């Protein structure tokens, strides 16, 4: 990230309105691939993320650039393993924000090993994980709601 100041802070319920808008972006949904069944269902989004905000096992942070919400990043548990997820508003893509946010997040989140999963063709997200020390350890297949088909995903690990 070249200019601007990036900060992370605990996600708050008022953040959800803007974060919901970010995930409506069709190109972002396609790249993320493994998204909710209906990203336009605002009620389901708010219900899900209100529960997430109250779950002590999830570290959910809002990414701020110069005080403006640029996305979110979180650690959650899935089948006993720590996983990372992040979503950057497309207006902030290509500026190093995801990499900077992930580096800052990993400095405050000490769960290790931690895994990242990314669609096989999401090269931007693959680069972010690699720049932050994640190593590709395998692949899997799963149903990608955003594409309505099964696709390959790459599995990354940081120890």
Secondary structure, 3 states (H helix, E strand, C coil): CCCCCEEEEECCCCHHHHHHHHCCCHHHHHHHCCCCCCCCCHHHHHHHHHHHHCCCCCEEEEEEECCEEEEEEEEEEECCEEEEEEEECHHHCCCCHHHHHHHHHHHHCCCCCEEEEEECCCHHHHHHHHHCCCEEEEEEEEEECCCCEEEEEEEEEEC
